Amino acid sequence: MRDKSDSGGMLDGVWRFFASVRLTVAVLLSLAVTSIIGTVIPQNMTPFLYLRSYGEGLYRVFDALDMFDMYHSWWFRFLLLILVVNIIICSINRLSATWKIIFPKTPVFPVVRLKQAKHKETWQVADSPESVKNRFLSYIAKNYRTHEVQPEKDGFLILAEKGRWTRLGVYAVHFSVLLMVLGGLIGSLLGFEGFVNIPEGESAARIRLITGNAEKDLGFLIRCNDFDISYYENGMPREYRSNISLVKDGNVLVTKDIRVNDPLRFAGVNIFQSSWGRTPGKRFKVVFTEESSGVTYESEASLGEEVQVPGDKGVLILDDFKSEFSFKGVNLGGVFIGRLALKDQEPTNVLLPVEFPRFDRMRRGEHVISVSDLAYSYYTGLQVTRDPGVPVVYVGFVLMIIGCYITFFMFHQKVCVAVIEKDGQTQVAVSGILGKNRPGMAAVAKQLSNRLKHLR
């Protein structure tokens, strides 16, 4: 049978582990290092780009460690969870002692320490101690939460304090960090971010998520009613605008012109103007030019359709079209990306730039392949996001500002107003102590003295 003390000791050990400041430092350093890695390694790119940049070996290692979508990985969320538990337990440990200071059963004033405080303001009044007592006490009662009067030889002391609750400022900061981390976790688990390209006049109900290769059904249609682009005199795009509507069950929910930095926001979903491009028409011609004779063969094709190579020597499939494609630092413009499967040969990838019909000669095949009679239409590229954790993060941010203001600019203060009759004159001395920012007590004593001097 296990001794109960063993169980208690184990729980105490776990508690001390999570209450450790060393754990806080270790987790924060780990988050900092992983964030640097997440900046160095581009996130949520296509596998092709990662393979080209890192090679197959590193690609497999990074992919297994979720390095390509680090901020949604299980281990990054685990680090955040440890930080949350660490902050909560550290706060509970400190709060148990702080609570007794903030809410004491009987407030205690260290009279000797108050009277001997370094920062003190003194002056004399013509009235007797009893005649100024009511004026001083009335002002102190209005401005200090707790106060009491203690008799002294030939006079009295007014002891007062306020601001005990300001010790909670640091816990407001701790709680704000928890809210921001919680908001990030909510967004990571329940939110999404994806992209969709919609040709002018068409609609889409699904987007491709940046995490992995999955798609998400939005529950409504995004319809591109119109797309417009304007150019500078040098031919560079100046502005592109999409007129989009959200449609559900045949009803238009909202319509808006969106531009860069001017998104459509609806029911927690944000739709941003992200990009634009040209998409090929449904039908076009594929031209095979025989290298030896210069004879050309033409076939009609569309994306995803098999095209027979002349002489029944294989098939060509054009899988995708990129309106802008860079090859060795050169922008080729519109490019078809496809697969060429010749008989008795391994399939090879082919790039067919529309504006460079002789580009395929670099493949050194029997035929040079190109595309002609291509008609374009515009499409709008939209970024679609939803992050339900954003309001929680905003609340945490506001709370952090409030907590920092309380922590650094508001203080628990105790003051002593000593009124003593000496040599036929009434002497008044104001002194006090602050929980923090002790040099600031000089300003507090001076301000309180000025107020008391002008009481009538």
C-alpha positions as CSV (number, residue, x, y, z in Angstrom):
1,M,0.0,0.0,0.0
2,R,1.3,3.5,-0.9
3,D,1.8,5.8,2.0
4,K,-0.4,9.0,1.8
5,S,2.6,11.1,2.5
6,D,4.2,9.8,-0.7
7,S,1.1,11.0,-2.7
8,G,1.2,14.3,-0.9
9,G,4.9,14.7,-1.5
10,M,4.5,13.9,-5.2
11,L,1.8,16.5,-5.5
12,D,3.9,19.0,-3.7
13,G,6.8,18.3,-6.1
14,V,4.6,18.8,-9.1
15,W,3.3,22.0,-7.6
16,R,6.8,23.3,-6.9
17,F,7.8,22.4,-10.5
18,F,5.1,24.5,-12.1
19,A,5.6,27.3,-9.6
20,S,9.3,27.5,-10.5
21,V,10.6,30.8,-12.1
22,R,13.2,28.7,-13.9
23,L,10.3,26.9,-15.7
24,T,8.9,30.3,-16.8
25,V,12.3,31.3,-18.2
26,A,12.8,28.0,-19.9
27,V,9.4,28.1,-21.6
28,L,9.8,31.7,-22.6
29,L,13.2,31.0,-24.1
30,S,11.8,27.9,-25.9
31,L,9.0,30.0,-27.4
32,A,11.5,32.7,-28.4
33,V,13.7,30.2,-30.2
34,T,10.9,28.4,-31.9
35,S,9.5,31.8,-33.0
36,I,12.8,32.6,-34.6
37,I,12.8,29.2,-36.4
38,G,9.3,30.0,-37.6
39,T,10.5,33.2,-39.1
40,V,13.6,31.6,-40.7
41,I,11.6,28.7,-42.2
42,P,8.7,30.1,-44.4
43,Q,5.4,28.8,-43.1
44,N,2.6,27.2,-45.1
45,M,4.3,27.1,-48.4
46,T,3.7,24.3,-51.0
47,P,5.6,21.0,-50.6
48,F,7.3,21.6,-54.0
49,L,9.0,24.8,-52.7
50,Y,10.1,23.1,-49.5
51,L,11.6,20.1,-51.4
52,R,13.4,22.5,-53.8
53,S,14.8,24.5,-50.8
54,Y,15.7,21.8,-48.3
55,G,15.9,18.5,-50.2
56,E,14.0,15.3,-49.5
57,G,15.9,14.4,-46.3
58,L,15.4,17.7,-44.4
59,Y,11.9,18.0,-45.8
60,R,10.9,14.8,-44.2
61,V,12.4,15.8,-40.8
62,F,10.9,19.3,-40.8
63,D,7.5,17.9,-41.9
64,A,7.5,15.3,-39.1
65,L,8.2,18.1,-36.6
66,D,5.5,20.3,-38.1
67,M,8.1,23.0,-38.8
68,F,6.1,24.1,-41.9
69,D,3.1,25.0,-39.8
70,M,4.8,25.5,-36.5
71,Y,2.3,27.8,-34.8
72,H,-0.5,25.2,-35.2
73,S,1.7,22.2,-34.1
74,W,0.9,20.2,-31.1
75,W,4.2,20.9,-29.4
76,F,3.9,24.7,-29.8
77,R,0.4,24.5,-28.2
78,F,1.9,22.3,-25.5
79,L,4.5,25.0,-24.7
80,L,1.7,27.6,-24.5
81,L,-0.3,25.3,-22.2
82,I,2.7,24.8,-19.8
83,L,3.2,28.6,-19.8
84,V,-0.5,29.1,-18.8
85,V,-0.3,26.5,-16.0
86,N,3.0,28.1,-14.8
87,I,1.5,31.6,-14.7
88,I,-1.6,30.4,-12.9
89,I,0.3,28.5,-10.2
90,C,2.9,31.2,-9.6
91,S,0.0,33.7,-9.3
92,I,-1.8,31.5,-6.7
93,N,1.4,31.1,-4.7
94,R,2.0,34.9,-4.5
95,L,-1.7,35.8,-4.1
96,S,-2.1,33.8,-0.9
97,A,0.4,36.1,0.9
98,T,-0.7,39.2,-1.0
99,W,-4.4,38.6,-0.1
100,K,-3.6,39.0,3.6
101,I,-2.0,42.3,3.0
102,I,-4.8,43.7,0.9
103,F,-7.6,42.5,3.1
104,P,-6.3,42.5,6.7
105,K,-8.7,41.8,9.6
106,T,-7.3,44.9,11.4
107,P,-5.2,47.5,9.6
108,V,-1.9,48.1,11.5
109,F,0.0,51.4,11.2
110,P,3.7,51.3,11.9
111,V,3.7,54.6,13.9
112,V,7.4,54.8,14.7
113,R,8.3,54.1,11.1
114,L,5.8,56.7,9.8
115,K,7.0,59.4,12.2
116,Q,10.6,58.7,11.2
117,A,10.0,58.5,7.5
118,K,12.7,60.2,5.3
119,H,10.3,62.3,3.3
120,K,8.5,64.8,5.6
121,E,6.8,68.2,5.3
122,T,6.5,70.5,8.3
123,W,4.9,73.9,9.0
124,Q,3.3,75.8,11.8
125,V,-0.3,77.1,12.2
126,A,-1.6,79.8,14.5
127,D,-4.6,77.6,15.7
128,S,-4.6,75.1,18.5
129,P,-4.4,71.4,17.7
130,E,-8.1,70.9,18.6
131,S,-9.2,73.7,16.3
132,V,-7.5,72.1,13.2
133,K,-8.4,68.5,14.1
134,N,-11.9,68.5,12.5
135,R,-10.6,70.2,9.3
136,F,-7.8,67.8,8.8
137,L,-9.8,64.7,9.8
138,S,-12.6,65.7,7.4
139,Y,-10.2,65.9,4.4
140,I,-8.4,62.7,5.3
141,A,-11.7,60.8,5.7
142,K,-12.7,61.9,2.1
143,N,-9.5,60.9,0.5
144,Y,-8.3,57.9,2.4
145,R,-10.1,54.6,2.7
146,T,-8.9,53.8,6.2
147,H,-8.0,56.2,8.9
148,E,-7.8,56.6,12.7
149,V,-6.7,59.1,15.3
150,Q,-4.2,58.4,18.0
151,P,-3.7,60.8,20.9
152,E,-0.2,62.1,21.5
153,K,1.3,64.2,24.3
154,D,0.3,67.8,23.6
155,G,-1.5,66.8,20.3
156,F,-2.6,63.9,18.2
157,L,-1.8,61.8,15.1
158,I,-4.0,61.1,12.1
159,L,-3.0,57.8,10.5
160,A,-4.4,56.9,7.1
161,E,-3.8,54.6,4.2
162,K,-5.2,53.9,0.7
163,G,-4.3,51.9,-2.3
164,R,-3.9,48.4,-0.8
165,W,-5.8,47.0,-3.8
166,T,-3.1,48.3,-6.2
167,R,-1.0,45.3,-5.3
168,L,-3.4,43.4,-7.6
169,G,-2.0,45.2,-10.6
170,V,0.6,42.6,-11.2
171,Y,-2.2,39.9,-11.2
172,A,-4.1,41.9,-13.8
173,V,-0.9,41.7,-16.0
174,H,-0.7,37.9,-15.3
175,F,-4.3,37.5,-16.2
176,S,-3.9,39.6,-19.4
177,V,-1.1,37.3,-20.5
178,L,-3.4,34.3,-19.9
179,L,-6.1,35.9,-22.0
180,M,-3.8,36.6,-24.9
181,V,-2.4,33.1,-24.9
182,L,-6.0,31.7,-24.5
183,G,-7.1,33.9,-27.5
184,G,-4.2,32.5,-29.5
185,L,-5.2,28.9,-28.7
186,I,-8.8,29.6,-29.5
187,G,-7.9,31.0,-32.9
188,S,-5.5,28.1,-33.5
189,L,-8.1,25.5,-32.7
190,L,-11.3,27.0,-33.9
191,G,-10.2,29.5,-36.5
192,F,-9.0,29.1,-40.1
193,E,-7.2,30.8,-42.8
194,G,-7.4,30.0,-46.5
195,F,-7.4,31.2,-50.0
196,V,-9.6,31.0,-53.0
197,N,-9.4,32.2,-56.6
198,I,-12.8,33.1,-58.2
199,P,-13.1,34.0,-61.9
200,E,-15.2,37.1,-62.7
201,G,-18.9,36.2,-62.7
202,E,-18.4,32.9,-60.8
203,S,-18.9,31.7,-57.2
204,A,-17.1,29.5,-54.7
205,A,-18.2,27.8,-51.5
206,R,-15.0,26.2,-50.5
207,I,-11.5,27.6,-49.7
208,R,-8.1,25.8,-49.6
209,L,-6.6,26.1,-46.1
210,I,-3.0,27.1,-45.7
211,T,-2.6,24.3,-43.2
212,G,-1.9,21.1,-45.3
213,N,-3.9,20.6,-48.5
214,A,-7.4,20.5,-46.9
215,E,-10.4,22.4,-48.0
216,K,-13.2,24.0,-45.9
217,D,-16.8,24.6,-46.7
218,L,-17.8,28.1,-45.7
219,G,-21.5,27.5,-45.5
220,F,-22.2,30.2,-48.1
221,L,-21.2,31.2,-51.5
222,I,-18.7,34.0,-52.4
223,R,-19.6,35.4,-55.7
224,C,-17.3,37.7,-57.7
225,N,-19.7,40.1,-59.5
226,D,-17.0,42.2,-61.0
227,F,-13.2,42.6,-61.1
228,D,-11.5,45.8,-62.1
229,I,-7.8,46.7,-62.3
230,S,-6.2,50.1,-63.0
231,Y,-2.6,50.7,-64.1
232,Y,0.1,53.4,-63.8
233,E,1.5,54.9,-67.0
234,N,4.5,52.5,-66.8
235,G,2.2,49.5,-66.9
236,M,2.4,48.6,-63.2
237,P,-0.9,47.8,-61.4
238,R,-2.1,50.7,-59.3
239,E,-5.3,49.3,-57.7
240,Y,-7.4,46.2,-58.1
241,R,-10.9,46.0,-56.8
242,S,-13.4,43.2,-56.5
243,N,-17.2,43.5,-56.1
244,I,-18.2,40.4,-54.2
245,S,-21.5,39.2,-52.7
246,L,-22.1,36.6,-50.0
247,V,-25.0,34.3,-51.0
248,K,-26.8,31.7,-48.9
249,D,-29.8,29.7,-49.9
250,G,-30.3,32.0,-52.9
251,N,-30.4,35.2,-50.7
252,V,-27.7,37.9,-51.0
253,L,-26.4,38.4,-47.4
254,V,-24.1,41.4,-48.2
255,T,-22.4,43.0,-51.2
256,K,-19.2,45.1,-51.0
257,D,-16.3,46.5,-53.1
258,I,-13.1,45.2,-51.4
259,R,-9.6,46.5,-52.0
260,V,-6.3,45.9,-50.4
261,N,-6.6,46.9,-46.7
262,D,-10.3,47.3,-47.1
263,P,-11.8,43.8,-46.5
264,L,-15.4,42.6,-46.1
265,R,-16.2,41.4,-42.6
266,F,-19.3,39.4,-42.0
267,A,-20.3,37.1,-39.0
268,G,-16.7,36.7,-37.9
269,V,-15.4,35.9,-41.3
270,N,-12.9,38.3,-43.0
271,I,-12.4,38.4,-46.7
272,F,-9.4,40.3,-48.0
273,Q,-8.3,41.2,-51.5
274,S,-5.1,39.3,-51.7
275,S,-4.1,38.9,-55.3
276,W,-5.4,38.7,-58.9
277,G,-4.5,36.9,-62.1
278,R,-5.6,35.7,-65.4
279,T,-7.1,32.3,-66.0
280,P,-7.1,30.5,-69.4
281,G,-10.3,29.9,-71.3
282,K,-11.8,26.4,-71.2
283,R,-10.4,25.5,-74.6
284,F,-7.0,26.2,-76.2
285,K,-4.6,24.6,-78.7
286,V,-1.5,22.6,-77.9
287,V,1.1,22.7,-80.6
288,F,3.7,20.0,-81.2
289,T,6.6,21.1,-83.4
290,E,8.8,18.3,-84.7
291,E,12.4,19.3,-84.2
292,S,13.9,17.4,-87.1
293,S,11.4,18.6,-89.8
294,G,9.6,21.6,-88.3
295,V,6.2,20.0,-89.0
296,T,3.6,21.1,-86.5
297,Y,0.6,19.2,-85.1
298,E,-2.2,20.9,-83.3
299,S,-4.7,19.5,-80.8
300,E,-7.5,21.2,-78.8
301,A,-7.2,20.8,-75.1
302,S,-8.3,21.9,-71.6
303,L,-6.9,21.7,-68.2
304,G,-6.7,18.1,-66.9
305,E,-7.5,16.6,-70.3
306,E,-5.1,14.1,-71.9
307,V,-3.6,15.1,-75.2
308,Q,-2.1,12.5,-77.5
309,V,1.5,13.1,-78.6
310,P,1.9,12.8,-82.4
311,G,2.6,9.3,-83.5
312,D,0.8,7.9,-80.5
313,K,4.1,8.2,-78.6
314,G,2.5,9.1,-75.2
315,V,0.2,11.6,-73.5
316,L,0.4,15.2,-72.2
317,I,-1.7,16.4,-69.3
318,L,-1.7,20.1,-68.4
319,D,-2.7,20.2,-64.7
320,D,-2.4,23.9,-63.8
321,F,-1.9,27.4,-65.0
322,K,0.1,30.1,-63.2
323,S,-0.6,33.7,-64.4
324,E,2.9,34.7,-63.1
325,F,5.8,32.3,-62.9
326,S,9.5,32.9,-62.1
327,F,12.1,30.7,-63.6
328,K,15.7,31.2,-62.4
329,G,14.9,34.8,-61.6
330,V,13.1,35.5,-64.9
331,N,9.4,36.2,-64.9
332,L,7.9,34.0,-67.7
333,G,4.4,35.4,-67.3
334,G,1.5,32.9,-67.8
335,V,2.8,29.3,-67.7
336,F,1.0,26.0,-68.0
337,I,2.4,23.2,-65.7
338,G,1.9,19.7,-66.9
339,R,3.2,16.1,-67.1
340,L,4.5,14.4,-70.2
341,A,4.3,10.6,-70.2
342,L,6.1,9.1,-73.2
343,K,6.0,5.4,-73.8
344,D,8.8,3.4,-72.2
345,Q,10.0,6.6,-70.3
346,E,9.4,8.0,-66.8
347,P,6.8,10.8,-66.7
348,T,8.5,14.3,-66.7
349,N,7.2,17.7,-65.7
350,V,6.9,20.4,-68.4
351,L,6.6,24.1,-68.2
352,L,4.9,25.8,-71.2
353,P,5.1,29.6,-71.0
354,V,2.5,31.2,-73.3
355,E,4.7,34.1,-74.3
356,F,7.8,31.9,-75.0
357,P,6.7,29.1,-77.4
358,R,10.3,27.9,-77.9
359,F,10.9,27.5,-74.1
360,D,10.3,23.7,-74.3
361,R,13.4,23.2,-76.5
362,M,15.4,23.0,-73.3
363,R,13.8,19.7,-72.6
364,R,15.5,18.4,-75.8
365,G,12.7,16.2,-76.8
366,E,11.6,15.0,-80.2
367,H,8.8,17.6,-80.2
368,V,8.8,21.2,-78.9
369,I,5.5,21.8,-77.1
370,S,3.7,25.2,-76.9
371,V,0.2,26.6,-76.3
372,S,-1.7,28.9,-78.7
373,D,-5.1,30.5,-79.3
374,L,-5.5,31.1,-75.6
375,A,-8.2,33.5,-74.3
376,Y,-7.9,34.9,-70.8
377,S,-10.4,36.0,-68.2
378,Y,-9.5,37.6,-64.8
379,Y,-9.9,36.1,-61.4
380,T,-9.7,37.6,-58.0
381,G,-7.6,36.0,-55.3
382,L,-9.2,36.3,-51.8
383,Q,-7.8,35.5,-48.4
384,V,-10.6,34.2,-46.1
385,T,-10.0,34.1,-42.4
386,R,-11.8,33.6,-39.2
387,D,-10.3,34.0,-35.7
388,P,-12.7,33.8,-32.8
389,G,-9.8,34.4,-30.4
390,V,-9.2,38.0,-31.5
391,P,-11.8,39.6,-29.1
392,V,-10.2,37.6,-26.2
393,V,-6.7,38.9,-27.2
394,Y,-8.0,42.5,-27.4
395,V,-9.5,42.2,-23.9
396,G,-6.2,40.8,-22.7
397,F,-4.3,43.7,-24.4
398,V,-6.5,46.3,-22.7
399,L,-6.2,44.6,-19.4
400,M,-2.4,44.5,-19.7
401,I,-2.4,48.3,-20.2
402,I,-4.6,48.8,-17.2
403,G,-2.5,46.3,-15.1
404,C,0.8,48.0,-16.1
405,Y,-0.7,51.5,-15.2
406,I,-1.8,50.2,-11.8
407,T,1.5,48.4,-11.2
408,F,3.8,51.3,-12.2
409,F,1.8,54.5,-11.4
410,M,-0.5,53.7,-8.5
411,F,0.9,52.7,-5.0
412,H,-0.2,51.6,-1.6
413,Q,0.5,54.5,0.7
414,K,0.4,55.1,4.4
415,V,0.5,58.7,5.8
416,C,0.9,60.2,9.2
417,V,-0.3,63.8,10.0
418,A,1.2,64.7,13.4
419,V,-0.2,67.9,15.1
420,I,1.7,68.8,18.2
421,E,1.6,72.0,20.4
422,K,5.2,73.0,21.3
423,D,6.4,76.2,22.9
424,G,3.0,77.9,22.4
425,Q,2.9,77.0,18.7
426,T,1.1,74.3,16.8
427,Q,3.5,72.3,14.6
428,V,2.2,70.0,11.8
429,A,4.3,67.3,10.2
430,V,3.2,65.1,7.2
431,S,5.2,62.0,6.5
432,G,4.5,58.6,5.0
433,I,5.7,55.4,3.2
434,L,4.9,53.9,-0.1
435,G,4.7,50.2,-1.0
436,K,6.8,51.0,-4.2
437,N,8.5,54.0,-5.6
438,R,9.7,55.2,-2.3
439,P,11.2,58.4,-3.6
440,G,7.8,59.3,-4.9
441,M,6.7,59.8,-1.2
442,A,8.2,63.2,-1.3
443,A,5.7,64.4,-3.9
444,V,2.8,62.7,-2.0
445,A,3.8,64.4,1.3
446,K,4.2,67.8,-0.4
447,Q,0.8,67.6,-2.2
448,L,-1.0,66.5,1.0
449,S,0.7,69.3,3.0
450,N,-0.4,71.9,0.4
451,R,-4.0,70.7,0.6
452,L,-4.0,70.8,4.4
453,K,-2.5,74.2,4.5
454,H,-5.3,75.7,2.5
455,L,-8.2,74.2,4.4
456,R,-10.5,76.7,6.0
